[in-house]
Structures are given as C-alpha cells and as structure tokens.
Amino acid sequence: MFSSKKLIKWPKKMYNTIKRKIIVQAEAIRNVGRESCSSLLADKGHFVVYTADQRRFMIPLLFLNTEIFRELLKLSEEEFGLPRDGPLTLSCDAIILEYIVTIIQRVQVKM
C-alpha cells in the first residue's frame, strides 16, 4: 500500500517524465525537419502549416487522412477562420504539433 506522501508526489513525477519525453522527441523532429523547411515552397506531397507560436512545419499530405489533423483544422478554422492570402495556422503550440506528428508516424510505421 502506498503512503499518502508518495501518492501526492506521483502525479508530479509522471508529469515531469512525460514532459521530458515530449521534449526529447520534439528535438529529434526539429533536427530532421530543418532541412525540409528551408525553402518557401512545400515539397511535393507535403503542405505547410504554422503553429500559434509562428513555427513553420511541412506535413505530409497523408496526414490529412487522420482524425486528429481533421480536428486540428476544424479548431483552427473556428479560432482563426479560413485564410485567404495568408498561411494556414493551427491553434496549437509547436511542441504539441511535433508530438502529434511523432504519434502519427509511429502508427503509420506499425501499419
């Protein structure tokens, strides 16, 4: 049986562990994505989105088939509206989008 002190510390410990994993994965994605995001145009088979903190991401078109990207696009449409002349901006931070991309890549590798 756990003591009450350990139970109180457990959520904070789990949060720090998860946060650390997200940051490590985000750094790995940043290093891979730097080369592909250097040009102004998207590569063939990709589209460009910006996050709420103005970071640029080049996302494969295959990700549009996922439910999570559809939801992100709906949320950004509600918050920012549809862009006419400007870039497509998602209503999430860069770290969250990097985490979503890693999850989708893992699921697609398993399939």
N, C-alpha and C positions, 0 to 999 in steps of 0.2 A: 504494500500500500504506500502511496506517495504522501509525503508531508505537505502541508499547506504552503510552505515556503517554496518547495520545488514546483508545485502546481502554479504558483504565481509567476515564477521565473520562466516557465516552459513556453508560453506564447511569445515572449520577447526573444527567447533563444531561437525558436523556429522562424520568427520573422527575420532575424539577422542572418540565419542560414540561407533562407530563400532569397533575400535581398543580395547576398554575396554571390549566389549562383547566377542571378539575373545580370549582375554587373559583369561577371566574367564572360557570360555568353554574349552580352552586348559588346564588349571589347573585341571579341572574336569576329562578330559580324561587321563591326566598324572597319577592322583591318581588311576584310575581304571586300567590302563594298566601296572602299575608297577609290580603287582603280576604275570601277564601272561607273561611278558618279562624277567623273571628272569632266565629261562633256555636257553641253547644254541639252542635247537631244537624248532621248531614251534609246537604248539598244533595241534591236529587232526582238520582238516577243516580250517586251517589258513596257511598263508605264511608270511615270514619275509622280510621286505624291510628296507633299510636305507635311510635317507634323505641326502641332500647335506651337512648338518652340522653334519653328522655322528650319528644321533639319530636312535635308533632301534625301529621298530614298527611291531607288529604282527597283520596282517589284515585278516579278514575272507575271505575265497575263494569266497563267494557270491558277494563280492565287485568287482570281476573281470568282472561281467556282466554289470557293469555300464560304461557309456560312458566316464565319467571323469577319471576313472582309466585306461581305454584303452589309452586315450590321454596322461596321465602321463607316461605310459610305453613307448609310442611312442617317447615322448620328451626325456626321459632318454636314450632310445636306440640311438637317434640321437646325444645326448651330450656325453654319456659315452661309447656307444657301448654295445654289449651283453657280460655279464660276463661269463667267462669260469670256473674259480676256485673261484672267489670271490663272495661277496654278491651282491644282486640286489640293486642298488642305484637310487633313484628318484631325479629328478632335481628340487626339491623344498625344502624349509625350513621346519622344524618340525612344526612350528605354522600353516603354510598353510596346511600341511597334516592333522594335528589334526582338523582343521576347515572343511576340506573336509570330513573326517570321520564322524564328527557330522552331517553334512548335509545329508550324505547318510543314517546314522542311523535314522534320523528324517523321511526321505522319506520312508524308509522301514517299520517304525512303522505305518505310516499312511496307508500303503497298506495292 
